[in-house]
Amino acid sequence: MASTETTAHQKSGALTQLGFVVGFLPWIVFSVVAQRLAANGVAWSALLAVAMTVTALLLGRRRHAPRILNLCSLVLFTAMALIGFVGGTAVDEWLFDWGRPLVGVVLGLFVLATVPILPFTAEYARQSTPREYWDSPTFTTINRVLSATWGVALVVIGAAALAVTALDAQATDPARGHLPDLLLNWVVPIAVLWWTIRFTMTYPDRVSGRAAAARDTGRPEHG
């Protein structure tokens, strides 16, 4: 029984490593495209993210219930698209400077807020994990920690982008060095994502291994 449960958790980890990344595609596409469009760029990018989210919901409706990450993205990007198209030039500028990076912060805070209730990674992991293991301490621990990790990562990336906007707003020299922009817009996000992905790929196996060792020695399983 112990080996069966360990295998189930390993499958859960494997799916979590890859499957839930698709849920972030609307945010990734929005962040990239919004920097490359002119008038109403953020609004059009948000509309594209809405279309991607709706497509994901429609494609998955027969296999599973709407996922919490998709629902959050739908509400967030719909609101941003409406504000962008209804507002004028000043609103467009504000959305580009502040709204665009705020999306990452809001999405990250939402992910963190749902960790005690329903970690978003659990919805993906359940696809490859037998139902009898969904309430096990190992499954719960893995998904709470992974969801919290990704929530923090999103907040950090969004906060770094907000810091760039704040520095630009206070700059008096247009020819100031680009080192802060390079660090906050590229180095920090890439480093955070690299570490988070690496952690996601190794953490489930570590927890499953500890749980299996505890069962083999007769100790109670702890998360």
Steps between C-alpha positions, in 0.01 A plus 500: 500500500784737585665457162166555324444826683854617432453431129175694504669799658786481251247512217339794673834677509574426135168649389538798729841573351361540149122520487425811701752711305238510224277691742752784501515533121244786484707697752824427315355599162343812650828609659697452178250643250404802712854635470492489120169658406431873466155654559280293730784249518417379849129475419562295186746280687247446777236412240739243352549355849122482542467311172770252607335449839154444349650252256662309786172492692307373198756234414508370856130517585438131424801373692489708815329788677620856426836550664543773753804645321304531174207667675729752668672576169164543326377756754832683520564535127137576414503789746828629361380475139178690579685773689754532221248531218265732688771728639694763312868560437576567866342168597704322231819648642407407856416145399832464321706650781319359804219267395720267297738416786214499751347202322782278624463629856122453505523153346769402751300629797196310376703179477630554855150571633368171363781284639318407827172435315594345165861517378474560127759232419278236663241542224760394245659230716166329560482409132772237546453415868243244623219664697583306818826695532358849453460557874828341605751716691763449229275614215378798704849607603642477149228712345479759775874560489516507119201735473644732765837496325348603168288764671809657656685478168222688319493771767878543483499525120213750505664703778825516299307639202327753726839607631612573144195722447566680827865560409400629155248738657766648729777518242609849400766394253364330186847358434525329838660157514298199391642269765192520731271427204716205397505359852133549583346428161717207398745364758257484792207341307724246327678409823173470693337286232809279466515435874123445526493252212800316643334486842176376341684218326680376813272573796226237437752216484670619821172509692385166357835345591480625859143374532597156366795482739275594792252225410780244462626576850153502648488871576180696429499696172549873541481761222 
